[in-house]
Every structure is written in structure tokens, then in C-alpha cells.
Amino acid sequence: MTTAIVLGGGISGLAAAHRLGRAGVRVTLLEASPQLGGLGTFFAREGRSVERFYHCVMPTDEHLLPLLEELGLRESIMWKPTTMGMVVEGKRYPFNTAIDLIRFTPLSFLRRIRFGVMSLLLRRLGRGKDLDNIRIGDWLRGLYGDVIWKRMLIPMLGSKFGARFGDVPALYVWQRLGREKNVATRGYPAGGYESIIDGLRASIEATGADVRTEAKVSALSADGAGVRVTLASGEEITADWAVSTLPLPTLRDVADDTLAPKLPTVSLEYQGVVNVLFFLRKRLDGHYWAPVIDSGTEFDGVIEMSELSGQHDGLHLVYVMHYCNRESELFQDTDEAIAQRWTEQLLATYPDRITADDVAEVRVFRAPFVEPIYPLGYSAVQPADEITGTRLLLATTTQVYPEVTSWNSSTGVAGRVVDRLLARDRDRTAGGNRPEKARTEELSA
Ligand SMILES: Cc1cc2nc3c(=O)[nH]c(=O)nc-3n(C[C@H](O)[C@H](O)[C@H](O)COP(=O)(O)OP(=O)(O)OC[C@H]3O[C@@H](n4cnc5c(N)ncnc54)[C@H](O)[C@@H]3O)c2cc1C
């Protein structure tokens, strides 16, 4: 029986293990933390689970929704129309309809018209252009002008990338607008993301797989004959194949001296995130999402999750976030200091809605590797799905581009990578005595 090790138990690892197991491969899944789910993990509060980081499903999630169908969970997605707001210089606006745009005074009247017209035409204007080699800043500034770019587009579309947003290829925005068309409808699983993670675990284990948490990979070697993983505990595990879902910097840290030179050479920086979850006794404005611009806050957006997921024990869940580098001062700050400052800033943003007495609980979460910052022309240097000359394949967020990082795109990449692995495995078993190089060349051809 073919064996495979999956490194990492976020959605990429879970989706890969699920597919491999169903294809008859004996899988060992290794997750460093005590919980499966990666960025989609949750904690228990008052008998219900709550995600650490806000997550929702989109109707356009073409890879995730079929996976949920296989798990019998597609019907559990609660679809709801949601709305968007904007907070500019401390003033709050609804931002959903043409009337909202006409009334949006932070932009002059002519700019409001320009914003509306360009936004309607943007997808069409991008067709046929080499957007992978055009900076977002150059493309959008040309279409919308400097003021709309700075005032609206950076906060609305670029908060994940910080000051680097303008340099990211325009293809990213073009693709994102495609995913978010008809954005008003969003979905959330009735049993929370925990239900998806549990469903995946059960389905993976049903194939005879070994799913292990608190199993941190500390060393990895891979060649044309197989893979060997060493855990932090010292235990060694070997297999025919491995799929790594670890962020590239982590993979480089664990790769041995023979494997390291074969790994992708692209030097990618990652944005992390600081994300604070408030349990509030009162509702804010009722918008699922509101970018916060020039309003004296350290956070860039407010997500009223309860508008989608429902209240929690009578409380409203509100997430606020700022994407930043893991070395930044904010990321390194203490939970207590961030909680205190961001509570004051939230109260100052919604003085007519909440007072300090309405804040029942505050939790601070952070993640170091969330969003790779794609350089111009990234398609040409994007890591390939397999490491040539080895039996190691990659299914990471660096490969989802130009799709947006999400459970959907990770599920898509995991499926593609597993198909590749299975094809190579069929070739191995059919032509086992041919040299590895010849088989790889044949496959590439
Ligand atoms: C604030 C925020 C909001 C988001 N909102 C949405 C949303 O609304 N919808 C959506 O679809 N997506 C959303 N995302 C994006 C989504 O969460 C990610 O794209 C996705 O979870 C990436 O999955 P992954 O498995 O590739 O990585 P991860 O989830 O990061 O999983 C990697 C796993 O590898 C493990 N690991 C690391 N090192 C080791 C090691 N040495 N040994 C073993 N295991 C290791 C980690 O513990 C982790 O569990 C959001 C993300 C954030 C942070």
C-alpha cells in the first residue's frame, strides 16, 4: 500500500489527507499544535465553539463546497445577505447601494461617480492585459486617480498587504473581485468551523489514517526513493511520499542539507495578523464588514460576525484586525496592552452604540504566516507543486495565487497536488525499475 505523510493540519493538510485516504493511500497527518484546523481553529466558550479568526464561506467557493458535500455538510451552511459599512475619519457610512455611494461625502461628487463607474467596468478593463506584470498601484491609480486610490482602494482591498499593496500584481485584485462578485451573500456552517474540521478528521481516520496532533515536524529529508520525517520528540517516520502544507520559511527550517537546495528559491515575505475578538452586549451597526480609514484606530476593519453566525450566549461577536509583519512592534506587543488600547479605540468608533459596560470579554489572537506578499511577475516564479527529484509535494498558500488565500483556494491546491501525487505514484508502480529522472521528465512533458 502506498504511504504518505501530510505535514500540517490546517485546511490544506486536511483536504490533502482526505483525498489521499479516499484514493487508497495510507496517510499519517502531522500537526504541531494540539488542534487541527490551522488558521480556522476555534476555542470553546459556554459550550459553543468560536473561531479565533473570522471566517466565512462564499457562494463562489467552487472547491470547498464540493468537499463539504462529500462530508455531508453542504446543507449546514447558513447563507445570509450581509451588508458593508465604511468608517472614515470617525464617521460611519453604509456602503452597499448606488444611493449609499451618492451620499458618501468623504469623496467629492465627481469622484463618487468615477468610483462607481470604474468599479463596474474594472473586471472588463482587466481582460486581455498582462496583469501579473502590472503593479496594482499603477493600474488602479490610472483608472481611479490618486485620491480614490489612497482614500478608498488601499483600505478596502489592500489591508492584508499593508504599505506593500501597491507593488502586488494587479492580477490579485482582478481575481479577488471575481471571487467577491455578488458579495452580499455569505455563508457560515451551522456547527461552526469546528464541524468541518471534525468532519474531515472523521473521514480521514475512516480510511485508516493516523491523524496526530502535538506532532511537530523538526526535520525532513526527501529524495527520489521516499521521505523521512523527524518529530520534535525524536520519533522518525518514513513514507513513499510527503505533502507539505507548512509556510515556506518553516519548510526551509526543517529541510535537511540535501533537500534545502532543491526547495523553491523565491524569497517571499509573509504578512501576519493581529486579530481581536470582542464579545459585546449590544450590536454595532449590523454590517458584516467595515473598513476603518483615518479614524485613529490601529485596526483597519471591523467584522460583525454575529450578523452571519448568530449571537453567542446572547452576545455579539465582533472581530477587528490589522495585518502586519511578525517582527513588528504591534505583533510583538502583549495581549493585555493590545486588548486595552483596541477596546478604547472600538468604544471611540461606536460611542453611540456601546459603552465599556457592553464589553463582556476581549480575546487577542495572532498568526505569523497568513498572506504571502506576491512580487510582480509572480506567476513565473511561483513554487511548483512538486520538488523535482524527490517525492515531496507542496500544497501551500504560496501556490493559490492568483486566487485569494482562503479555505476554498487551499482546498483547490490540495486537490491538484494530490492528483499529481497519485499520477506519479501510478507511474512509479507501473514502471518501478526505470530511473526516477526519466519518469519525472516524462511527466513534465
Ligand atoms: C484573520 C483571517 C481571516 C480569514 N478569513 C477567511 C475567510 O473568511 N474565508 C476563508 O476561506 N479563509 C479566510 N482566511 C484564510 C484561511 O484561513 C487560510 O487561507 C487557510 O486557513 C490556510 O490554510 P493552510 O492549511 O494552508 O495553512 P494553516 O491554516 O496556517 O495551516 C498550517 C498548519 O501547519 C501547522 N504547522 C506549522 N509548522 C508545523 C510543523 N513544524 N510541524 C507540524 N505542523 C506544523 C500549523 O500549526 C497549522 O495548523 C482568513 C485568515 C485569517 C488569518
The ligand as an ORCA input file, in Angstrom:
! r2SCAN-3c Opt
* xyz 0 1
  C      -7.990     36.888     10.099
  C      -8.210     35.890      8.999
  C      -9.420     35.860      8.330
  C      -9.649     34.936      7.299
  N     -10.864     34.894      6.703
  C     -11.133     33.909      5.832
  C     -12.456     33.722      5.342
  O     -13.374     34.479      5.677
  N     -12.686     32.687      4.476
  C     -11.689     31.850      4.102
  O     -11.976     30.888      3.352
  N     -10.430     32.000      4.538
  C     -10.123     33.009      5.398
  N      -8.853     33.154      5.873
  C      -7.738     32.460      5.203
  C      -7.611     30.999      5.597
  O      -7.687     30.834      6.978
  C      -6.258     30.458      5.119
  O      -6.078     30.778      3.765
  C      -6.178     28.948      5.271
  O      -6.574     28.578      6.559
  C      -4.763     28.447      5.014
  O      -4.728     27.075      5.322
  P      -3.378     26.241      5.375
  O      -3.723     24.875      5.774
  O      -2.645     26.409      4.079
  O      -2.485     26.974      6.456
  P      -2.666     26.994      8.042
  O      -4.089     27.101      8.412
  O      -1.734     28.034      8.535
  O      -2.161     25.558      8.484
  C      -0.809     25.205      8.569
  C      -0.701     24.216      9.707
  O       0.658     23.750      9.785
  C       0.961     23.579     11.155
  N       2.427     23.582     11.328
  C       3.279     24.637     11.248
  N       4.540     24.219     11.481
  C       4.488     22.885     11.699
  C       5.461     21.888     11.976
  N       6.772     22.185     12.095
  N       5.039     20.595     12.136
  C       3.722     20.260     12.003
  N       2.757     21.170     11.760
  C       3.128     22.472     11.601
  C       0.302     24.777     11.816
  O       0.139     24.564     13.206
  C      -1.017     24.839     11.056
  O      -2.028     24.098     11.699
  C      -8.615     34.045      6.920
  C      -7.392     34.061      7.613
  C      -7.196     34.950      8.641
  C      -5.903     34.928      9.401
*
